[in-house]
Amino acid sequence: MTSLDSFGRPINYLRVSITDRCNLRCIYCMPPDGIQQRQMSEMLTFEEIETVVRAAAELGISKVRLTGGEPLARLGTVDLVAMLARIPGVDDLSMTTNATLLADKASALAAAGLKRVNISLDTLDPERFKTVTLRGSLDAVLDGIQAAKDAGLNPVKINMVVVRGLNDDEVVPFARLSVEEGWHVRYIEMMPIGANPSWNGDGYVSIQDIQAQIVAALGPLRPASLKVGNGPARYFRVEGAEEGTIGFISPVTEHFCHHCNRLRLTADGRLRPCLLSDVELDVRSLLRDGAGPEALHDLIRQAIQVKPHRHHLDECAAPHGRSMSEIGG
């Protein structure tokens, strides 16, 4: 039975960060020199992650997404997928990745039980890709996208964080790919977390402005839906798109807190009831003190009950304790 928080929201989705490391340095997410990496002894082991996910599933968590950092940067991720896919009650196991390492692993991930992937990609220009990520190859990402499709990790969703003066001129080219290539493109408002937690909005582009660009160039959008997914995106199609969709995720202008259904587990073993709050509960210590299933259930229930009603980005209140790369988005 799904657990309800104190506001009556059903909590059935757990995002699990399995590493704080990433092979890219996206300028809105991680400082160029990276973050101060924790020792591996501070990271949850795969067995500990499996224990937490199993306990969460017993309380009604049925959707699990693996994140990072970059989850494929941790050795043995395919093995972890196989462990989690065997847990009773977990019926949707997915991953968010930058796809630079995906081409060689997509088939193995699908065989292990991964259902689908979301891929972070903010530009289609090879030189701009280097500017945004500071390293890596656009071709590797495109190869990863194709490999994911070939492996059946569908629908492959492409997440684009739109930043004024950086890539906002690519909003329409991405939208065209929903028609020409059947891509599922999701536009995300930049949030005040990451390499610059004191973000003052200079690069911010609202979903309303993004949508207006698309409509002006490609015509009206008609509502659409995807059969799978746990997130807050609202989906549309451009006229003529038979498969591809366009999604909008607006955490700033039109927050979706009233139906938020998720908890987050950080790579170092903290449960976060809300992405945009610094409140965390220590799971790792509980596990390493030998706690049994009931103690884990109690801590997860506590995390659910302290989940706040909403964030306060509109009041310039943003979390400061971790970067986005440490939380997993």
C-alpha positions as CSV (number, residue, x, y, z in Angstrom):
1,M,0.0,0.0,0.0
2,T,1.4,3.4,-1.0
3,S,2.3,5.7,1.9
4,L,0.8,9.2,2.2
5,D,2.6,12.2,3.4
6,S,1.1,14.7,5.9
7,F,-0.6,16.5,3.0
8,G,-2.2,13.4,1.6
9,R,0.2,13.0,-1.3
10,P,1.0,9.4,-2.3
11,I,4.7,8.8,-2.2
12,N,5.6,6.0,-4.6
13,Y,8.9,7.2,-6.3
14,L,12.5,7.1,-5.1
15,R,15.4,8.7,-6.9
16,V,18.6,7.0,-5.9
17,S,21.9,8.8,-6.5
18,I,24.6,6.1,-6.7
19,T,27.7,8.4,-7.1
20,D,28.6,12.0,-6.7
21,R,31.2,11.7,-9.5
22,C,30.6,12.8,-13.1
23,N,32.8,12.7,-16.2
24,L,31.3,16.1,-17.4
25,R,31.3,19.6,-15.8
26,C,28.1,21.1,-17.0
27,I,28.4,24.8,-16.1
28,Y,25.0,25.1,-14.4
29,C,25.5,21.9,-12.4
30,M,29.1,21.4,-11.2
31,P,32.1,23.7,-10.7
32,P,34.9,23.4,-13.3
33,D,37.2,21.7,-10.8
34,G,34.4,19.4,-9.6
35,I,33.2,19.0,-6.0
36,Q,35.1,17.7,-3.0
37,Q,34.6,14.0,-3.6
38,R,33.6,11.8,-0.7
39,Q,35.6,8.7,0.1
40,M,34.2,5.4,-1.2
41,S,33.7,4.3,2.4
42,E,31.2,7.2,2.7
43,M,29.2,6.0,-0.2
44,L,26.4,3.4,0.2
45,T,27.4,0.0,-1.1
46,F,25.2,-1.6,-3.7
47,E,24.0,-4.0,-1.0
48,E,23.1,-1.1,1.2
49,I,21.2,0.6,-1.7
50,E,19.4,-2.6,-2.3
51,T,18.4,-2.9,1.3
52,V,17.0,0.7,1.4
53,V,15.1,0.2,-1.9
54,R,13.7,-3.1,-0.7
55,A,12.4,-1.4,2.5
56,A,11.0,1.5,0.5
57,A,9.2,-1.0,-1.8
58,E,7.6,-2.6,1.2
59,L,6.1,0.8,2.0
60,G,4.7,1.3,-1.5
61,I,7.6,2.7,-3.5
62,S,7.2,1.2,-7.0
63,K,9.2,3.6,-9.1
64,V,12.9,3.8,-8.8
65,R,15.3,6.0,-10.8
66,L,19.1,5.8,-10.7
67,T,21.0,9.1,-10.9
68,G,24.4,10.6,-10.0
69,G,26.5,12.5,-10.6
70,E,26.7,10.2,-13.6
71,P,25.5,6.8,-12.6
72,L,27.4,5.0,-15.4
73,A,30.7,6.4,-14.0
74,R,30.4,4.0,-11.1
75,L,31.8,0.6,-11.8
76,G,29.3,-2.2,-11.6
77,T,26.1,-0.2,-12.3
78,V,24.7,-3.0,-14.5
79,D,25.0,-5.4,-11.5
80,L,23.1,-2.9,-9.3
81,V,20.3,-2.7,-11.9
82,A,20.0,-6.4,-11.8
83,M,19.8,-6.4,-8.0
84,L,17.1,-3.7,-7.9
85,A,15.1,-5.2,-10.7
86,R,14.6,-8.4,-8.6
87,I,12.9,-6.5,-5.7
88,P,9.2,-7.3,-5.4
89,G,7.1,-4.2,-5.9
90,V,9.5,-2.3,-8.1
91,D,7.8,-2.2,-11.4
92,D,9.5,0.8,-13.1
93,L,13.3,1.0,-12.9
94,S,14.9,3.8,-14.9
95,M,18.0,6.0,-15.1
96,T,19.0,9.6,-15.8
97,T,22.4,9.8,-17.6
98,N,24.5,12.1,-19.7
99,A,24.8,9.1,-22.2
100,T,28.5,9.6,-22.9
101,L,29.1,6.1,-21.5
102,L,25.8,4.6,-22.6
103,A,26.5,3.2,-26.1
104,D,28.6,0.3,-24.8
105,K,26.2,-0.5,-21.8
106,A,22.7,0.0,-23.1
107,S,22.1,-3.6,-24.1
108,A,23.5,-4.9,-20.8
109,L,21.4,-2.5,-18.8
110,A,18.2,-3.5,-20.6
111,A,19.0,-7.2,-20.1
112,A,19.6,-6.5,-16.4
113,G,16.1,-5.0,-16.0
114,L,16.4,-1.3,-16.7
115,K,13.2,-0.1,-18.4
116,R,14.1,3.3,-19.9
117,V,16.5,6.3,-19.7
118,N,16.3,10.0,-19.6
119,I,19.3,11.7,-21.2
120,S,20.7,15.1,-20.3
121,L,21.6,17.1,-23.5
122,D,21.6,20.9,-23.7
123,T,23.0,21.5,-27.2
124,L,23.2,20.0,-30.7
125,D,26.3,21.9,-31.6
126,P,29.7,20.1,-31.0
127,E,31.6,23.2,-30.1
128,R,28.9,24.5,-27.8
129,F,28.7,21.1,-26.2
130,K,32.4,21.5,-25.2
131,T,31.5,24.9,-23.8
132,V,28.6,23.6,-21.7
133,T,30.2,20.4,-20.5
134,L,33.9,21.4,-20.5
135,R,34.7,17.9,-21.6
136,G,33.2,14.9,-23.4
137,S,31.9,14.4,-26.9
138,L,28.5,15.2,-28.5
139,D,29.0,12.2,-30.8
140,A,29.2,9.9,-27.8
141,V,25.9,11.2,-26.5
142,L,24.2,10.8,-29.9
143,D,25.6,7.2,-30.1
144,G,24.2,6.6,-26.6
145,I,20.8,7.8,-27.6
146,Q,20.7,5.5,-30.6
147,A,22.0,2.6,-28.5
148,A,19.3,3.1,-25.9
149,K,16.6,3.1,-28.6
150,D,18.1,0.0,-30.2
151,A,18.1,-1.7,-26.8
152,G,14.4,-1.0,-26.1
153,L,15.0,1.5,-23.3
154,N,12.0,3.5,-24.5
155,P,10.7,6.1,-24.4
156,V,14.2,7.8,-24.5
157,K,13.6,11.3,-23.1
158,I,16.0,14.1,-23.8
159,N,16.2,16.7,-21.0
160,M,17.3,20.2,-22.0
161,V,18.0,22.9,-19.4
162,V,17.5,26.2,-21.2
163,V,19.9,29.0,-20.2
164,R,19.6,32.5,-21.7
165,G,22.6,33.4,-23.8
166,L,23.9,29.9,-23.8
167,N,21.5,27.6,-25.6
168,D,18.1,29.4,-25.8
169,D,18.6,29.7,-29.5
170,E,18.4,25.9,-29.8
171,V,14.9,25.6,-28.4
172,V,13.3,25.3,-31.8
173,P,15.9,22.9,-33.4
174,F,15.3,20.5,-30.4
175,A,11.5,20.8,-31.0
176,R,11.9,20.0,-34.7
177,L,13.6,16.7,-33.7
178,S,10.3,15.6,-32.1
179,V,8.8,15.7,-35.6
180,E,11.8,14.6,-37.7
181,E,13.3,12.0,-35.4
182,G,10.5,11.1,-33.0
183,W,12.5,12.5,-30.0
184,H,10.8,13.1,-26.7
185,V,12.2,16.5,-25.7
186,R,11.7,18.0,-22.3
187,Y,12.5,21.6,-21.6
188,I,13.5,22.4,-18.0
189,E,13.7,25.7,-16.2
190,M,17.1,26.4,-14.7
191,M,16.9,26.1,-10.9
192,P,19.1,27.9,-8.3
193,I,21.1,24.8,-7.4
194,G,24.5,23.8,-8.7
195,A,27.7,25.5,-9.6
196,N,26.2,28.9,-8.6
197,P,23.8,28.4,-5.7
198,S,23.6,32.2,-5.4
199,W,22.0,32.3,-8.9
200,N,20.3,35.6,-9.5
201,G,18.2,34.7,-12.5
202,D,20.4,36.2,-15.2
203,G,20.3,33.0,-17.3
204,Y,16.8,32.0,-16.4
205,V,14.2,31.4,-19.2
206,S,10.6,30.6,-18.3
207,I,8.7,27.7,-19.7
208,Q,6.2,30.3,-21.1
209,D,9.0,32.0,-23.1
210,I,10.2,28.6,-24.4
211,Q,6.7,27.5,-25.4
212,A,6.2,30.8,-27.2
213,Q,9.3,30.3,-29.3
214,I,8.1,26.9,-30.4
215,V,4.6,28.0,-31.3
216,A,5.9,31.0,-33.3
217,A,8.2,28.7,-35.3
218,L,6.3,25.5,-35.6
219,G,2.7,26.3,-34.9
220,P,0.2,25.3,-32.2
221,L,0.9,22.5,-29.8
222,R,-1.7,19.9,-29.0
223,P,-1.8,18.0,-25.7
224,A,-0.2,14.6,-25.7
225,S,0.6,11.9,-23.1
226,L,3.3,9.2,-22.5
227,K,2.2,5.9,-21.1
228,V,5.2,5.7,-18.7
229,G,6.7,8.3,-16.4
230,N,6.6,9.5,-12.9
231,G,7.6,13.1,-13.3
232,P,5.9,16.5,-13.5
233,A,6.3,17.2,-17.3
234,R,3.3,18.3,-19.3
235,Y,3.5,16.9,-22.8
236,F,2.5,18.2,-26.2
237,R,3.0,17.5,-29.9
238,V,3.8,19.7,-32.8
239,E,1.4,19.3,-35.7
240,G,2.8,16.5,-37.8
241,A,4.7,14.7,-35.1
242,E,3.4,11.1,-35.0
243,E,5.6,9.7,-32.2
244,G,7.8,12.5,-30.7
245,T,6.6,14.7,-27.9
246,I,7.6,18.0,-26.2
247,G,7.5,18.2,-22.5
248,F,7.7,21.2,-20.2
249,I,9.0,21.1,-16.6
250,S,8.5,24.4,-14.7
251,P,9.8,24.1,-11.1
252,V,10.0,27.9,-10.8
253,T,7.1,29.5,-12.6
254,E,4.5,26.8,-12.1
255,H,5.7,24.5,-9.3
256,F,4.2,21.1,-9.1
257,C,4.7,20.5,-5.3
258,H,1.1,19.8,-4.8
259,H,1.4,16.4,-6.5
260,C,5.1,15.6,-5.8
261,N,5.4,11.9,-5.2
262,R,9.1,11.4,-4.5
263,L,11.9,11.0,-2.0
264,R,15.6,11.1,-2.8
265,L,18.5,9.0,-1.5
266,T,21.9,10.6,-1.8
267,A,25.0,8.5,-2.7
268,D,26.3,9.0,0.8
269,G,23.1,7.7,2.4
270,R,20.9,10.6,3.2
271,L,17.1,10.6,2.5
272,R,15.9,14.0,1.2
273,P,12.2,14.5,1.3
274,C,12.5,17.5,-1.1
275,L,15.1,18.4,-3.7
276,L,14.8,22.1,-2.8
277,S,15.2,21.7,0.9
278,D,18.3,20.9,2.9
279,V,16.4,18.6,5.3
280,E,18.1,15.1,5.3
281,L,17.7,12.0,7.3
282,D,20.8,9.7,7.9
283,V,20.2,6.2,6.5
284,R,23.8,5.2,6.3
285,S,24.4,5.4,10.0
286,L,21.3,3.4,10.7
287,L,22.4,0.7,8.3
288,R,25.9,0.5,9.6
289,D,24.7,0.3,13.2
290,G,22.9,-3.0,12.2
291,A,19.3,-1.7,12.1
292,G,16.7,-4.1,10.8
293,P,13.8,-3.6,8.4
294,E,11.5,-2.1,11.0
295,A,14.0,0.7,11.9
296,L,14.4,1.4,8.1
297,H,10.7,1.5,7.7
298,D,10.4,4.0,10.5
299,L,13.0,6.3,9.0
300,I,11.4,6.2,5.6
301,R,8.0,6.9,7.1
302,Q,9.6,9.8,9.0
303,A,11.1,11.2,5.7
304,I,7.7,11.0,4.1
305,Q,6.0,12.8,7.0
306,V,8.5,15.7,7.1
307,K,8.2,16.3,3.4
308,P,7.3,20.0,3.1
309,H,4.2,21.3,1.4
310,R,6.2,23.2,-1.2
311,H,9.5,24.9,-2.1
312,H,10.0,28.6,-1.8
313,L,12.1,29.5,-4.9
314,D,9.6,32.4,-5.6
315,E,10.8,33.8,-2.3
316,C,14.5,33.4,-3.2
317,A,14.9,30.6,-0.7
318,A,17.1,27.9,-2.2
319,P,19.0,25.0,-0.6
320,H,22.7,25.6,0.1
321,G,23.9,22.3,1.5
322,R,24.7,20.4,-1.7
323,S,25.2,20.9,-5.4
324,M,22.8,19.4,-7.9
325,S,25.5,16.8,-8.8
326,E,25.5,15.6,-5.2
327,I,21.7,15.3,-5.0
328,G,20.9,13.7,-8.3
329,G,18.2,16.1,-9.5
